[in-house]
Amino acid sequence: MIAPHLEKLSKTHKNILFIIIDTEEMDELIASLEIMALPSFMIYKKGALVDKFAGSHVAILEQLIKKHFSNTSLWTQIVNIFDIL
């Protein structure tokens, strides 16, 4: 389960906003983002999508955090698209 890892990452990386979207509540948004697998992660910087991946791979998420956020103190966000089931 990825939720405990997201909680830990959100406490470690306070300059990153982690947003969790419930697919049952936001089906139109999921369709517009063309989400094909769950969980999916979308990484935005300054409002632009810079990376995304699907799956519960904590190591990949940590690599992407290092890649995109190691040199920034700006507010950034990672969006986790998941299925509540």
TIRO-2110 file (N, C-alpha, C; in Angstrom, 1 decimal):
// TIRO-2110
0.8, -1.2, 0.0, N, 1, A
0.0, 0.0, 0.0, CA, 1, A
0.9, 1.2, 0.0, C, 1, A
0.5, 2.2, -0.8, N, 2, A
1.4, 3.4, -1.0, CA, 2, A
1.0, 4.5, -0.1, C, 2, A
-0.1, 4.5, 0.5, N, 3, A
-0.6, 5.7, 1.4, CA, 3, A
0.4, 6.0, 2.5, C, 3, A
0.9, 5.0, 3.3, N, 4, A
1.9, 5.4, 4.3, CA, 4, A
3.1, 6.0, 3.8, C, 4, A
3.6, 5.6, 2.6, N, 5, A
4.8, 6.2, 2.0, CA, 5, A
4.5, 7.7, 1.6, C, 5, A
3.3, 7.9, 1.0, N, 6, A
2.9, 9.3, 0.7, CA, 6, A
2.9, 10.2, 1.9, C, 6, A
2.4, 9.7, 3.0, N, 7, A
2.3, 10.5, 4.2, CA, 7, A
3.7, 10.8, 4.7, C, 7, A
4.6, 9.8, 4.6, N, 8, A
6.0, 10.1, 5.0, CA, 8, A
6.7, 11.1, 4.1, C, 8, A
6.5, 10.9, 2.8, N, 9, A
7.1, 11.8, 1.8, CA, 9, A
6.6, 13.2, 2.0, C, 9, A
5.3, 13.4, 2.3, N, 10, A
4.7, 14.7, 2.5, CA, 10, A
5.3, 15.4, 3.7, C, 10, A
5.7, 14.6, 4.7, N, 11, A
6.3, 15.2, 5.9, CA, 11, A
7.7, 15.6, 5.7, C, 11, A
8.4, 14.8, 4.8, N, 12, A
9.8, 15.0, 4.5, CA, 12, A
10.0, 16.2, 3.6, C, 12, A
9.1, 16.3, 2.6, N, 13, A
9.2, 17.3, 1.6, CA, 13, A
8.1, 18.3, 1.7, C, 13, A
8.3, 19.3, 2.6, N, 14, A
7.2, 20.2, 2.9, CA, 14, A
7.0, 21.3, 1.8, C, 14, A
7.9, 21.4, 0.9, N, 15, A
7.7, 22.3, -0.2, CA, 15, A
6.9, 21.7, -1.4, C, 15, A
6.5, 20.4, -1.2, N, 16, A
5.7, 19.7, -2.2, CA, 16, A
4.3, 19.5, -1.7, C, 16, A
3.3, 19.9, -2.5, N, 17, A
1.9, 19.7, -2.1, CA, 17, A
1.5, 18.4, -2.7, C, 17, A
1.1, 17.4, -1.8, N, 18, A
0.6, 16.1, -2.3, CA, 18, A
-0.9, 16.2, -2.3, C, 18, A
-1.5, 15.9, -3.4, N, 19, A
-3.0, 16.0, -3.5, CA, 19, A
-3.5, 14.6, -3.9, C, 19, A
-4.5, 14.1, -3.1, N, 20, A
-5.0, 12.8, -3.4, CA, 20, A
-6.5, 13.0, -4.0, C, 20, A
-6.7, 12.4, -5.1, N, 21, A
-8.0, 12.6, -5.7, CA, 21, A
-8.7, 11.2, -5.7, C, 21, A
-10.0, 11.2, -5.2, N, 22, A
-10.8, 10.0, -5.2, CA, 22, A
-11.4, 9.8, -6.6, C, 22, A
-11.2, 8.7, -7.2, N, 23, A
-11.7, 8.5, -8.6, CA, 23, A
-13.2, 8.4, -8.6, C, 23, A
-13.8, 8.0, -7.5, N, 24, A
-15.3, 7.8, -7.5, CA, 24, A
-16.0, 9.2, -7.4, C, 24, A
-15.3, 10.2, -6.8, N, 25, A
-15.8, 11.5, -6.6, CA, 25, A
-15.5, 12.4, -7.8, C, 25, A
-14.5, 12.2, -8.5, N, 26, A
-14.0, 13.1, -9.5, CA, 26, A
-13.8, 12.4, -10.9, C, 26, A
-14.8, 11.7, -11.3, N, 27, A
-14.7, 10.9, -12.6, CA, 27, A
-14.5, 11.8, -13.8, C, 27, A
-15.1, 12.9, -13.9, N, 28, A
-14.9, 13.8, -15.0, CA, 28, A
-13.4, 14.3, -15.1, C, 28, A
-12.9, 14.6, -13.9, N, 29, A
-11.5, 15.1, -13.9, CA, 29, A
-10.5, 13.9, -14.3, C, 29, A
-10.8, 12.7, -13.8, N, 30, A
-10.0, 11.5, -14.2, CA, 30, A
-10.1, 11.3, -15.7, C, 30, A
-11.2, 11.5, -16.3, N, 31, A
-11.4, 11.3, -17.8, CA, 31, A
-10.6, 12.4, -18.5, C, 31, A
-10.7, 13.6, -18.0, N, 32, A
-10.0, 14.7, -18.7, CA, 32, A
-8.5, 14.6, -18.6, C, 32, A
-8.0, 14.0, -17.5, N, 33, A
-6.5, 13.7, -17.4, CA, 33, A
-6.1, 12.5, -18.1, C, 33, A
-7.0, 11.7, -18.6, N, 34, A
-6.7, 10.5, -19.4, CA, 34, A
-6.0, 9.5, -18.5, C, 34, A
-6.5, 9.3, -17.3, N, 35, A
-5.9, 8.3, -16.4, CA, 35, A
-6.3, 6.9, -16.8, C, 35, A
-5.3, 6.0, -17.0, N, 36, A
-5.6, 4.7, -17.5, CA, 36, A
-5.3, 3.6, -16.4, C, 36, A
-4.5, 3.9, -15.4, N, 37, A
-4.2, 3.0, -14.4, CA, 37, A
-4.1, 3.7, -13.0, C, 37, A
-4.3, 2.9, -11.9, N, 38, A
-4.4, 3.4, -10.6, CA, 38, A
-3.4, 2.6, -9.7, C, 38, A
-2.7, 3.3, -8.8, N, 39, A
-2.6, 4.7, -8.7, CA, 39, A
-1.8, 5.3, -9.8, C, 39, A
-2.1, 6.6, -10.0, N, 40, A
-1.3, 7.3, -11.0, CA, 40, A
-0.8, 8.6, -10.3, C, 40, A
0.4, 9.0, -10.7, N, 41, A
1.0, 10.2, -10.1, CA, 41, A
1.3, 11.2, -11.2, C, 41, A
1.0, 12.4, -11.0, N, 42, A
1.2, 13.5, -11.9, CA, 42, A
2.0, 14.5, -11.2, C, 42, A
3.1, 15.0, -11.8, N, 43, A
4.0, 15.9, -11.2, CA, 43, A
3.9, 17.2, -11.9, C, 43, A
3.6, 18.3, -11.2, N, 44, A
3.4, 19.6, -11.8, CA, 44, A
4.5, 20.6, -11.2, C, 44, A
5.0, 21.4, -12.0, N, 45, A
5.8, 22.5, -11.6, CA, 45, A
5.3, 23.8, -12.3, C, 45, A
5.1, 24.8, -11.5, N, 46, A
4.6, 26.1, -12.0, CA, 46, A
3.3, 25.9, -12.8, C, 46, A
2.5, 24.9, -12.5, N, 47, A
1.2, 24.7, -13.2, CA, 47, A
1.3, 23.8, -14.4, C, 47, A
2.5, 23.4, -14.8, N, 48, A
2.7, 22.6, -16.0, CA, 48, A
3.0, 21.1, -15.6, C, 48, A
2.4, 20.2, -16.3, N, 49, A
2.7, 18.8, -16.1, CA, 49, A
4.2, 18.5, -16.6, C, 49, A
5.0, 18.0, -15.7, N, 50, A
6.4, 17.7, -16.1, CA, 50, A
6.7, 16.2, -16.1, C, 50, A
5.9, 15.4, -15.4, N, 51, A
6.2, 14.0, -15.4, CA, 51, A
4.9, 13.3, -14.8, C, 51, A
4.8, 12.0, -15.2, N, 52, A
3.7, 11.2, -14.6, CA, 52, A
4.1, 9.7, -14.7, C, 52, A
3.5, 8.9, -13.8, N, 53, A
3.7, 7.5, -13.9, CA, 53, A
2.6, 6.8, -13.2, C, 53, A
2.4, 5.5, -13.4, N, 54, A
1.3, 4.8, -12.8, CA, 54, A
2.0, 3.6, -12.0, C, 54, A
1.4, 3.3, -10.9, N, 55, A
1.9, 2.1, -10.1, CA, 55, A
2.3, 2.5, -8.7, C, 55, A
2.4, 1.5, -7.9, N, 56, A
2.7, 1.8, -6.5, CA, 56, A
4.2, 1.6, -6.2, C, 56, A
5.0, 2.3, -7.0, N, 57, A
6.5, 2.1, -7.0, CA, 57, A
7.1, 3.3, -6.2, C, 57, A
7.3, 3.1, -4.9, N, 58, A
7.8, 4.2, -4.1, CA, 58, A
9.2, 4.7, -4.6, C, 58, A
10.0, 3.7, -5.0, N, 59, A
11.4, 4.1, -5.5, CA, 59, A
11.3, 5.0, -6.7, C, 59, A
10.4, 4.8, -7.6, N, 60, A
10.2, 5.7, -8.8, CA, 60, A
9.7, 7.0, -8.3, C, 60, A
8.8, 7.1, -7.4, N, 61, A
8.3, 8.4, -6.9, CA, 61, A
9.4, 9.1, -6.3, C, 61, A
10.2, 8.5, -5.4, N, 62, A
11.4, 9.1, -4.8, CA, 62, A
12.4, 9.6, -5.8, C, 62, A
12.6, 8.9, -6.9, N, 63, A
13.6, 9.3, -7.9, CA, 63, A
13.0, 10.6, -8.6, C, 63, A
11.7, 10.6, -8.9, N, 64, A
11.1, 11.8, -9.6, CA, 64, A
11.1, 13.0, -8.7, C, 64, A
11.0, 12.8, -7.4, N, 65, A
11.1, 13.9, -6.4, CA, 65, A
12.5, 14.5, -6.5, C, 65, A
13.5, 13.6, -6.5, N, 66, A
14.9, 14.1, -6.6, CA, 66, A
15.1, 14.8, -7.9, C, 66, A
14.6, 14.2, -9.0, N, 67, A
14.8, 14.8, -10.3, CA, 67, A
14.2, 16.2, -10.4, C, 67, A
13.0, 16.4, -10.0, N, 68, A
12.2, 17.6, -10.2, CA, 68, A
12.3, 18.6, -9.1, C, 68, A
12.6, 18.2, -7.9, N, 69, A
12.4, 19.1, -6.7, CA, 69, A
13.7, 19.3, -5.9, C, 69, A
14.8, 18.7, -6.3, N, 70, A
16.0, 18.8, -5.4, CA, 70, A
16.6, 20.2, -5.4, C, 70, A
16.3, 21.0, -6.4, N, 71, A
16.9, 22.4, -6.5, CA, 71, A
15.8, 23.5, -6.4, C, 71, A
14.7, 23.2, -5.8, N, 72, A
13.7, 24.2, -5.8, CA, 72, A
13.1, 24.4, -4.4, C, 72, A
12.8, 25.6, -4.0, N, 73, A
12.1, 25.8, -2.8, CA, 73, A
10.7, 26.4, -3.1, C, 73, A
10.3, 26.4, -4.4, N, 74, A
9.0, 26.8, -4.8, CA, 74, A
7.9, 25.8, -4.4, C, 74, A
6.7, 26.2, -4.2, N, 75, A
5.6, 25.3, -4.0, CA, 75, A
5.4, 24.5, -5.3, C, 75, A
5.4, 23.2, -5.1, N, 76, A
5.1, 22.3, -6.2, CA, 76, A
4.1, 21.3, -5.8, C, 76, A
3.7, 20.5, -6.7, N, 77, A
2.7, 19.5, -6.3, CA, 77, A
2.8, 18.2, -7.0, C, 77, A
2.5, 17.2, -6.3, N, 78, A
2.4, 15.8, -6.9, CA, 78, A
0.9, 15.4, -6.7, C, 78, A
0.3, 15.0, -7.7, N, 79, A
-1.1, 14.6, -7.6, CA, 79, A
-1.1, 13.1, -7.7, C, 79, A
-1.7, 12.5, -6.7, N, 80, A
-1.9, 11.0, -6.7, CA, 80, A
-3.3, 10.7, -7.0, C, 80, A
-3.6, 10.0, -8.1, N, 81, A
-4.9, 9.6, -8.5, CA, 81, A
-5.1, 8.2, -8.1, C, 81, A
-6.1, 7.9, -7.3, N, 82, A
-6.2, 6.5, -6.8, CA, 82, A
-7.7, 6.1, -6.8, C, 82, A
-7.9, 4.9, -6.6, N, 83, A
-9.2, 4.3, -6.5, CA, 83, A
-9.5, 4.0, -5.0, C, 83, A
-10.6, 4.5, -4.5, N, 84, A
-10.9, 4.4, -3.1, CA, 84, A
-11.2, 3.0, -2.7, C, 84, A
-11.5, 2.1, -3.6, N, 85, A
-11.9, 0.7, -3.3, CA, 85, A
-10.8, 0.0, -2.5, C, 85, A
END
